[in-house]
Amino acid sequence: MNIEQKTHKDSASFVESVLQNLRENGANVSSLHEFILLKSKPKQAVQALLNLLSSDLDLESKEIIVRTLSVKDIGDMTMKPLVELYNATAKTKESFRWAIGNAMSIYVIDSVLNDVISIVKDVSNGKSREMFALSLGNVKLPGSRTNAIQCLSGLLTTEDEVAGHALMALRKLKATEARRAIEPYLVNKKSWWRNEAKKTIAKFDK
């Protein structure tokens, strides 16, 4: 199911205006899904989407844009604006903020690592932190990896509500140094956390 199919009927005109904007900026597409699948996205088209995010749109429309930007190959352009948008959005708008985190979970986030760690550590951000925590598993640089693992291990130590996503991120990082923080979750009362811990330890032991 593509983005257009997921939107409400009253969003159809907005989607069409976005498509027109994309076509005017070098992306000859007939749907937002087609834009997502483009192997090479014109930078001016990506920038046009980012410009829409900074305009006076309702959150439903902005979420359509965020989901259109949720593709790995444009992360270098979009990460900082998305972090800024997240921080500027009221914490009560948890669903929209979660959607921004979902986009971040697709990117290699080394360039905004400190921003992401700040978001994840702030428990007042609630469940919208989930996908930001998962995004910490995408770092590539050695120094970034160390900082990401420290943050994720800290979430486990406090049994934070995003612990399940932290376990997933640690598994992706193959963070064997976090084993002692992970092992208590093998017998945690929450079955999901237990299962994620088992999968993570099993990956370490391969």
C-alpha positions as CSV (number, residue, x, y, z in Angstrom):
1,M,0.0,0.0,0.0
2,N,1.5,3.3,-1.0
3,I,1.3,6.7,0.6
4,E,-1.6,7.9,-1.5
5,Q,-3.7,4.9,-0.5
6,K,-3.0,5.6,3.2
7,T,-4.1,9.2,3.1
8,H,-7.6,10.5,3.7
9,K,-9.7,11.6,0.7
10,D,-9.4,15.2,1.7
11,S,-5.6,14.9,1.4
12,A,-5.8,14.0,-2.3
13,S,-5.5,17.6,-3.5
14,F,-2.6,18.2,-1.2
15,V,-0.8,15.1,-2.6
16,E,-1.4,16.3,-6.1
17,S,0.1,19.7,-5.3
18,V,3.1,18.0,-3.8
19,L,3.5,15.9,-7.0
20,Q,3.3,19.1,-9.1
21,N,6.0,20.6,-6.9
22,L,8.2,17.6,-7.4
23,R,7.7,17.7,-11.2
24,E,8.6,21.4,-11.3
25,N,11.8,20.5,-9.4
26,G,13.1,17.7,-11.7
27,A,11.3,14.6,-10.5
28,N,8.9,13.4,-13.2
29,V,6.7,11.2,-11.1
30,S,3.0,10.4,-11.1
31,S,2.9,9.3,-7.4
32,L,4.7,9.8,-4.2
33,H,5.5,6.1,-4.1
34,E,7.1,6.4,-7.5
35,F,9.3,9.2,-6.1
36,I,10.3,7.0,-3.2
37,L,11.4,4.3,-5.6
38,L,13.5,6.6,-7.8
39,K,17.1,5.4,-7.8
40,S,18.4,9.0,-8.1
41,K,16.3,11.7,-6.6
42,P,17.0,15.3,-7.8
43,K,18.3,17.4,-4.9
44,Q,16.1,20.3,-5.8
45,A,13.1,18.0,-5.5
46,V,14.2,16.8,-2.0
47,Q,14.7,20.4,-1.1
48,A,11.2,21.3,-2.3
49,L,9.8,18.7,0.2
50,L,11.9,20.1,3.0
51,N,10.6,23.6,2.2
52,L,7.1,22.3,2.5
53,L,7.9,20.9,6.0
54,S,9.0,24.4,7.1
55,S,5.8,26.0,5.7
56,D,2.4,26.5,7.5
57,L,0.9,23.0,6.9
58,D,-1.3,20.9,9.2
59,L,0.4,17.8,10.8
60,E,-1.4,15.3,8.6
61,S,0.1,17.0,5.5
62,K,3.5,17.2,7.1
63,E,3.4,13.6,7.9
64,I,2.8,12.8,4.3
65,I,6.0,14.7,3.5
66,V,8.0,13.0,6.3
67,R,7.0,9.6,5.0
68,T,8.0,10.5,1.5
69,L,11.4,11.5,2.9
70,S,11.7,8.2,4.7
71,V,14.2,6.7,2.2
72,K,17.9,6.0,2.9
73,D,19.5,7.7,-0.1
74,I,18.5,11.2,0.9
75,G,19.4,11.1,4.6
76,D,22.4,13.5,4.2
77,M,20.0,16.3,3.2
78,T,17.0,15.5,5.5
79,M,18.4,14.4,8.9
80,K,19.1,17.8,10.4
81,P,15.8,19.4,9.2
82,L,13.9,16.4,10.6
83,V,15.6,16.6,14.0
84,E,14.8,20.3,14.1
85,L,11.2,19.6,13.2
86,Y,10.9,17.0,15.9
87,N,12.3,19.3,18.5
88,A,9.9,22.1,17.4
89,T,6.8,19.9,17.5
90,A,4.8,19.8,20.7
91,K,5.4,16.6,22.7
92,T,1.7,15.9,22.8
93,K,1.9,15.2,19.0
94,E,3.4,11.8,19.7
95,S,2.3,10.0,16.5
96,F,3.8,12.7,14.2
97,R,7.0,12.8,16.2
98,W,7.2,8.9,16.0
99,A,6.9,9.2,12.2
100,I,9.9,11.5,12.2
101,G,11.8,8.9,14.3
102,N,10.7,6.3,11.8
103,A,12.4,8.3,9.0
104,M,15.5,8.6,11.1
105,S,15.7,4.9,11.7
106,I,16.4,4.4,8.0
107,Y,19.4,6.8,7.8
108,V,23.0,6.5,8.8
109,I,22.9,9.0,11.6
110,D,26.5,9.7,12.5
111,S,26.3,13.4,11.5
112,V,23.4,14.0,13.9
113,L,24.3,11.4,16.6
114,N,24.5,13.9,19.5
115,D,21.0,15.2,18.6
116,V,19.6,11.7,18.5
117,I,21.1,10.8,21.8
118,S,19.7,13.9,23.4
119,I,16.2,13.0,22.1
120,V,16.5,9.4,23.3
121,K,17.7,10.3,26.7
122,D,14.9,12.8,27.3
123,V,12.2,10.5,28.8
124,S,9.6,13.3,28.4
125,N,9.7,12.5,24.7
126,G,7.9,9.3,25.5
127,K,7.2,6.5,23.0
128,S,8.1,8.8,20.1
129,R,11.8,8.0,21.0
130,E,11.3,4.4,20.0
131,M,12.6,4.7,16.4
132,F,15.3,7.2,17.4
133,A,16.6,4.5,19.7
134,L,16.5,2.0,16.9
135,S,18.3,4.5,14.6
136,L,21.3,4.3,16.9
137,G,22.0,0.9,15.4
138,N,22.8,2.6,12.1
139,V,26.0,4.4,13.1
140,K,29.2,3.5,11.2
141,L,32.1,5.4,12.7
142,P,34.0,3.8,15.6
143,G,33.5,6.8,17.9
144,S,29.8,7.0,17.0
145,R,29.4,3.3,17.7
146,T,30.9,3.7,21.2
147,N,28.6,6.6,22.1
148,A,25.6,4.8,20.7
149,I,26.3,1.7,22.7
150,Q,26.7,3.7,25.9
151,C,23.4,5.4,25.3
152,L,21.6,2.1,24.5
153,S,23.1,0.3,27.5
154,G,22.0,3.1,29.7
155,L,18.4,2.6,28.5
156,L,18.6,-1.1,29.5
157,T,20.0,-0.3,32.9
158,T,17.0,1.8,33.8
159,E,14.4,-0.5,32.1
160,D,13.3,2.4,29.9
161,E,10.1,2.0,28.0
162,V,12.1,1.9,24.7
163,A,14.3,-0.9,25.9
164,G,13.0,-3.3,23.2
165,H,14.1,-0.9,20.5
166,A,17.5,-0.5,22.3
167,L,17.9,-4.3,22.2
168,M,17.3,-4.3,18.5
169,A,19.8,-1.6,17.9
170,L,22.5,-3.3,20.0
171,R,21.9,-6.5,18.0
172,K,22.4,-4.6,14.8
173,L,25.6,-3.1,16.1
174,K,26.8,-6.6,17.3
175,A,27.6,-4.8,20.6
176,T,29.0,-7.8,22.5
177,E,30.4,-5.3,25.0
178,A,26.8,-4.6,26.1
179,R,26.2,-8.3,27.0
180,R,26.0,-7.7,30.7
181,A,23.4,-5.1,30.3
182,I,21.4,-7.3,28.0
183,E,21.4,-10.6,29.9
184,P,18.9,-9.6,32.6
185,Y,16.3,-9.2,29.9
186,L,16.5,-12.9,29.1
187,V,14.2,-13.4,32.1
188,N,12.3,-10.1,31.9
189,K,8.5,-10.3,32.5
190,K,7.8,-8.6,29.2
191,S,7.8,-11.3,26.5
192,W,8.8,-8.9,23.7
193,W,11.8,-7.7,25.6
194,R,12.7,-11.3,26.5
195,N,12.5,-12.4,22.9
196,E,14.6,-9.5,21.6
197,A,17.3,-10.2,24.3
198,K,17.4,-13.9,23.3
199,K,17.8,-13.0,19.6
200,T,20.5,-10.5,20.4
201,I,22.5,-12.9,22.6
202,A,22.0,-15.6,20.0
203,K,23.5,-13.4,17.3
204,F,26.5,-12.6,19.6
205,D,27.1,-16.4,20.1
206,K,27.1,-17.3,16.4
